[in-house]
Amino acid sequence: MWFVLAVVAVIALTAYAWKSYFNPKTGEWNIPLLTTDLAKRFGAGLLAAFFLTFVADAVVIIPAGSRGVIFDVVKGVKTQPLGEGMNFVVPFLQDVTVIDVRTQREGFEAAAASKDLQTVRTTVSLNIHPAVDDVARLFRDLGTDYQETVVHPAVQEVLKASTARYTAEELIMKREKVKQDIHEG
């Protein structure tokens, strides 16, 4: 983006100064001056584009309620996450992944069998949030889709283990006890 803006700026500055390259007395263009100035402006624009790209890639803004995990090309995942606000990283060597650490409601469908082998379908809702100090380890070990790879299967297993202790009738009659068993699991 910065490169395109720099090229547009060079073209605009050249177009603005275009009349200074034409001599109205002789009716001729001063081509050597035009090419020299154009080369200087293009070089300055290219240098500015690279500088702005470097600066823009060095600044990372982490939104409120999130942490940034740094992946360093040389050292791998850094253990200390970036806090909220403006942070600086080494461009082209470090990449930041933003992870939301606020409490999130996670809901999904689950199925299990009761003690009398009746299929029990339920909608599971749980509130989860990653520990702020462990987001780097979470990212390194599980990735960003930890809900799908860890949370859902764990809840499914707890649900299966809890519902297998009760018949279909008991699941309805002892709903609070089943809920307590699932929470303890």
N, C-alpha and C positions, 0 to 999 in steps of 0.2 A: 504494500500500500504506500509506504513512504517513497519507494522508488518511483512509482507512478506520479505521485505528487511533485517530486523533484523534477521529473521530465516535463510535466505541465508547467512548472514555474520557469524552467529554462526557456521553453517555447514562448511563454507569456512575456518574459523579460526581453527576449530577442525581438518579438513582434512590437513591443513598446518602443524599443530603440531602433527600429527598422529604418526610420527616416534619416537617421544620422549616417547611414551607409550610402546614401544617394546624394550626389552633388548636382543640384538643380542648374548650376551655371553651365556645366559641361554635359549634363544629361546622362552621366555614367555612374555605374555602381562601383564602389570601392571594395572589390572582391577580396583583396588580401586582408583588409581590416575586418571585413565581415567574417571570413573564415577563422581568423585569429580570435576574434571576440566570441564567436560561436563555440570554438573549441574550449576557450577558457570557461565560458558559462556552462557548457556541458560537463566539463571536468569538475567544476565546483558543484554543480547539481548532483553528479554521480557521487562525489565525496559526501555531500550532505545526505543523500539517500542512504548510503552505507552507514553513516554515523547515526542517523535517526532510526534505522532498522536495528542497529546494535543497541541503542539506548532503549528502544521500545521492547526488545526481547529481554533486556536486563531487568526490567521492572515487572513485578507480578503483584497483582492486587488480590488478596484473599478476602472474600466476602464475610460478613458477620455470620457466626455460627458454623464456620468451616475451618479446616486446617489444610495446609498445603504439604504434600509429601514430595520431596525432591528425589528424582532419579538422576544420579550423576553418571555420565558415560564411563568415567574412569573408576569411581569407587562404588557404584551401585546405589541402592536405596539408603539415604541418610536417615539416621535414627531420630534426629530432632526435627519435628514438623515445623512448618512456618506458621506463625500466628496470623490473626486477622490484620488487615490493613496492607500497607505497601511494603513489599519485600524486594530485595535485590538478589539476583542469581547470575551465574556466569552464562551468557548466551551461547547457544550451540553445544554446550557441554552439559547443561543441567536442564531437565524438563520437570515441570511442576504439575502434579495431579491434585485437584481440589476435592476434598472429601468432606461431606456434610456431617457435623458431629451433633446436630440438634436431634431431639427426640423425634422419631419418624414412626408413623403408624403403618404397619405392614399387615396386609390382609391377604389371605389366599384360601382356596378350597382344599379340604383334606378329607380323606376317607380311611376308615378303619373297620375292623370286624369286632362285634361284641362277643361276649362269652358264649352265647347261643348261635354264633356264626351269622348274625344279621349284619348287613352292610350299614355302617353309620357314616353319613356324610355331614360335614359341618364346615362352617366358615370360621376360620381362625383369625383373630385380630390380636396383634401384639404391638407394644411400643418398644422400639429398640433405638439405641444410639451407641456408636462406638466410643470407647474410652479415649479421651483427648490425648493422653500420653501414649496410647498404643496404636495410633493410626498408621504410623510408619510400618510397624510389624504387621498390622492387619493388611496393609497394601502389599507388602513384600510376600507374605505367606498365602493370602487368599485373593488378592486383587480387589477391584472395585465392586464386583457383584457378589460380595460375601453373603448377602441375604439369600440368594438362590443356591449357593454352594454349601452353606453351613446352617443358616438359621432355619430355612424351610425343612430340610431333611431332619434336623434335630427335633423340631416341633412335631413333625410327622411321626417320628419314633416314640416320642413321649405320648402323643395322642393314641397311637396303637397300643402301647403298653397299658395306658390307663383304661381305655375302653374295653380291652380284652378281659378285664377283671369283673365286668358287669354284664348282665343280660340286657337286651334292648329295653325291657320294661324298667329295670333298675336304673338305666341311664336317664330315663325320663323322671322317675320317682326320686332319685338321689342326685339330682342335677348339681346341687351345691357341693356335695362330696366329690363328685367327678371333677368339677371345676377346681376344687382344692387339690386333688390328686395331680391334675395337669399342671397347676402352678408349682407344686412341689417338685415335679419331674424336671 
